[in-house]
Amino acid sequence: MPAPVKIVAVLTAHADTADQLRALLDDMLAPSRAEPGNLRYDLWQDQSDPNRFILDELYTDAEAVAAHRAMPHFQNYLARIGVLAERSAFVLNPVSAT
């Protein structure tokens, strides 16, 4: 049985790009949530640093992650994110999750 995959991405806007970053991330929500293998796709903003955003994603399996990364909305995000933010993404396997 395939294991679910969680992705947590931490994105910190470069100087004067927070609004553009937020718009890009907002544009990812609906199409990502509509993908067949997506279980969660949530956007959070750090209370202590409004320039820092967290994407909290959950997929049914690695194939769903690969499908997400092939989508046009993800390709657009990937092409633009480097000029807008520092990005760290963590791809996680379950150890103990419900």
matplotlib code that plots the C-alpha trace (Angstrom):
import matplotlib.pyplot as plt

x = [0.0, 1.5, 2.4, 1.1, 3.6, 3.7, 5.4, 6.1, 7.6, 8.9, 8.9, 10.4, 9.7, 12.6, 12.5, 9.4, 8.0, 5.6, 2.5, 3.6, 4.5, 1.2, -0.6, 1.4, 0.7, -3.0, -3.2, -1.8, -4.6, -7.6, -5.9, -3.7, -6.6, -8.5, -5.8, -6.9, -4.1, -4.2, -5.5, -4.5, -3.0, -3.0, -1.3, -0.1, 1.5, 4.0, 2.6, 6.1, 7.2, 4.5, 7.0, 7.2, 4.6, 4.2, 2.7, 1.4, 0.6, -0.5, -0.7, -2.0, 1.4, 4.6, 2.8, 0.4, 3.4, 4.9, 1.6, 1.4, 4.9, 3.9, 0.9, 1.0, 0.2, 3.2, 5.5, 4.4, 5.1, 8.5, 9.5, 8.6, 9.4, 13.2, 12.9, 10.2, 11.4, 13.9, 12.4, 13.0, 10.9, 10.8, 9.3, 8.3, 7.3, 5.0, 6.4, 3.3, 0.4, -3.4]
y = [0.0, 3.4, 5.7, 9.3, 12.1, 15.4, 18.5, 21.5, 24.5, 27.5, 30.6, 34.0, 36.9, 38.9, 42.7, 44.3, 41.0, 39.8, 40.9, 39.3, 36.1, 36.0, 36.4, 33.6, 31.3, 32.2, 31.3, 27.8, 26.9, 26.1, 24.2, 22.2, 21.3, 20.0, 17.6, 13.9, 12.8, 15.9, 15.5, 18.9, 22.2, 24.9, 28.3, 29.7, 33.1, 33.4, 35.5, 36.9, 37.5, 38.5, 37.9, 34.2, 31.7, 28.0, 25.6, 22.5, 19.8, 16.2, 13.7, 10.2, 8.9, 9.8, 9.5, 12.3, 14.5, 13.8, 14.6, 17.9, 18.9, 18.3, 20.6, 24.0, 25.9, 24.3, 25.0, 28.6, 28.7, 27.1, 29.6, 32.6, 31.6, 32.2, 35.9, 36.3, 34.3, 32.0, 28.5, 25.4, 22.4, 19.3, 16.1, 13.8, 10.2, 9.2, 7.7, 8.0, 9.9, 9.6]
z = [0.0, -1.0, 1.8, 2.0, 1.5, 3.4, 2.1, 4.2, 2.4, 4.2, 2.0, 3.1, 0.8, -0.5, 0.2, -1.1, -2.6, 0.1, -1.7, -5.0, -3.1, -1.3, -4.7, -6.2, -3.3, -3.3, -6.9, -6.1, -3.6, -5.7, -8.5, -6.1, -3.9, -6.9, -8.0, -7.7, -5.2, -3.0, 0.5, 1.9, 0.6, 3.2, 3.4, 6.7, 7.6, 10.4, 13.3, 14.1, 10.5, 8.0, 5.2, 6.0, 4.6, 5.2, 2.7, 4.3, 1.7, 2.0, -0.9, -1.2, -2.4, -4.3, -7.7, -6.6, -5.7, -9.2, -10.8, -8.8, -9.9, -13.5, -13.4, -15.2, -12.0, -10.2, -13.2, -13.1, -9.4, -9.8, -12.6, -10.4, -6.8, -6.9, -7.5, -4.9, -1.9, -0.2, -0.2, 1.8, 1.1, 3.3, 1.8, 4.6, 5.1, 7.9, 11.0, 13.2, 11.7, 11.8]

ax = plt.figure().add_subplot(projection="3d")
ax.plot(x, y, z, "-o")
ax.set_aspect("equal")
plt.show()
